[in-house]
Amino acid sequence: MPPSWQFLLDRGVNYRTKRRLLDAGFAAVFQHADVGLTGLATDPEIFAEAQQRRLIIITKDTDFLRELRYALGHDGILYVTQSRTELQDTVTAILDLAAHYPSLANMRFMVQIGGQVVRFS
């Protein structure tokens, strides 16, 4: 059974990711609208909402990896290079992370095509 991690899917992340992660046994997966964010939400707003709700961010936005202001104070950030064909790679990589880490707090990862995971922090 995966840990009780909860996720916030950033815009651009395949909407099927939510269903796949829930099917894999994760506690909760939210999209922007589920937590009151609009499609125009800024990165700082998304980050603050994830912090407040203790959600792991899954994003295609490289700013969450590059910008130092997102390095600490979060429950985890996963950058994915995802299309329809890489959706299963994302879920497999997250399950692998769950098997190795009890928490992703203050860690940032890139999930690459093929499911390879690179840690950024």
C-alpha positions as CSV (number, residue, x, y, z in Angstrom):
1,M,0.0,0.0,0.0
2,P,1.4,3.4,-1.0
3,P,2.0,6.1,1.7
4,S,-0.9,8.5,2.4
5,W,0.6,11.1,0.1
6,Q,-1.7,13.6,-1.5
7,F,-1.1,15.4,-4.7
8,L,-1.9,18.6,-6.5
9,L,-1.8,18.3,-10.3
10,D,-0.6,21.5,-12.0
11,R,-2.1,22.6,-15.3
12,G,-0.7,20.7,-18.2
13,V,-0.4,17.4,-16.4
14,N,-2.4,14.7,-18.1
15,Y,-5.9,14.6,-16.4
16,R,-5.7,10.8,-16.5
17,T,-2.9,11.0,-13.9
18,K,-5.5,11.6,-11.2
19,R,-7.4,8.4,-11.9
20,R,-4.2,6.3,-12.2
21,L,-2.8,7.6,-8.9
22,L,-6.1,7.0,-7.1
23,D,-6.3,3.5,-8.6
24,A,-2.8,2.9,-7.4
25,G,-4.0,3.5,-3.8
26,F,-2.9,7.0,-3.1
27,A,-5.1,8.9,-0.6
28,A,-6.1,12.0,-2.7
29,V,-5.2,13.7,-6.0
30,F,-6.5,17.2,-6.6
31,Q,-6.6,19.4,-9.7
32,H,-6.6,23.2,-9.5
33,A,-10.4,23.6,-9.4
34,D,-10.6,21.0,-6.6
35,V,-8.7,23.3,-4.2
36,G,-10.2,26.6,-5.4
37,L,-7.5,27.6,-7.9
38,T,-8.3,29.0,-11.3
39,G,-6.6,28.3,-14.6
40,L,-4.9,31.7,-14.1
41,A,-3.3,30.8,-10.8
42,T,0.4,31.9,-10.6
43,D,3.2,29.6,-9.5
44,P,3.4,31.3,-6.0
45,E,-0.4,30.8,-5.5
46,I,-0.1,27.1,-6.5
47,F,2.9,26.7,-4.3
48,A,1.1,28.4,-1.3
49,E,-2.0,26.3,-1.8
50,A,0.1,23.1,-1.9
51,Q,2.0,24.2,1.3
52,Q,-1.2,25.0,3.1
53,R,-2.8,21.6,2.3
54,R,0.4,19.6,2.5
55,L,0.2,18.4,-1.1
56,I,2.9,17.1,-3.4
57,I,2.9,19.1,-6.6
58,I,3.1,17.3,-9.9
59,T,4.0,19.8,-12.6
60,K,5.3,20.3,-16.1
61,D,6.5,23.8,-15.1
62,T,10.3,23.8,-14.9
63,D,10.2,27.0,-12.7
64,F,9.4,24.7,-9.7
65,L,12.8,23.1,-10.2
66,R,14.8,26.1,-11.3
67,E,13.7,28.8,-8.9
68,L,15.3,28.7,-5.4
69,R,12.1,30.0,-3.7
70,Y,10.6,26.6,-4.3
71,A,13.5,24.6,-2.8
72,L,12.1,24.4,0.8
73,G,8.9,24.5,2.7
74,H,6.9,22.0,0.6
75,D,5.8,18.3,0.8
76,G,7.5,17.5,-2.5
77,I,7.6,18.6,-6.2
78,L,7.6,16.2,-9.1
79,Y,8.4,17.6,-12.5
80,V,7.1,15.3,-15.3
81,T,7.8,15.3,-19.0
82,Q,4.5,13.7,-19.7
83,S,2.4,13.0,-22.7
84,R,-0.2,10.3,-23.1
85,T,2.4,7.7,-23.7
86,E,4.4,8.7,-20.6
87,L,1.5,8.6,-18.2
88,Q,2.3,5.1,-16.9
89,D,6.0,6.1,-16.5
90,T,4.8,8.9,-14.1
91,V,2.7,6.5,-12.0
92,T,5.4,3.9,-11.9
93,A,8.0,6.4,-10.9
94,I,5.8,7.7,-8.1
95,L,5.2,4.2,-6.8
96,D,9.0,3.6,-6.9
97,L,9.5,6.9,-4.9
98,A,6.9,5.8,-2.4
99,A,8.7,2.5,-1.9
100,H,12.0,4.3,-1.1
101,Y,10.9,7.5,0.7
102,P,8.4,7.8,3.6
103,S,8.1,11.5,2.7
104,L,9.1,13.8,-0.1
105,A,9.2,16.9,2.0
106,N,11.6,19.5,0.6
107,M,12.7,17.2,-2.2
108,R,12.3,17.9,-5.9
109,F,12.4,15.3,-8.6
110,M,12.3,15.1,-12.4
111,V,10.4,12.1,-13.8
112,Q,11.9,11.4,-17.2
113,I,10.6,9.4,-20.1
114,G,10.9,5.8,-19.3
115,G,10.2,6.4,-15.6
116,Q,13.8,7.4,-14.6
117,V,13.8,9.7,-11.6
118,V,16.4,12.4,-11.0
119,R,16.6,14.2,-7.6
120,F,17.0,18.0,-7.7
121,S,17.3,18.7,-4.0
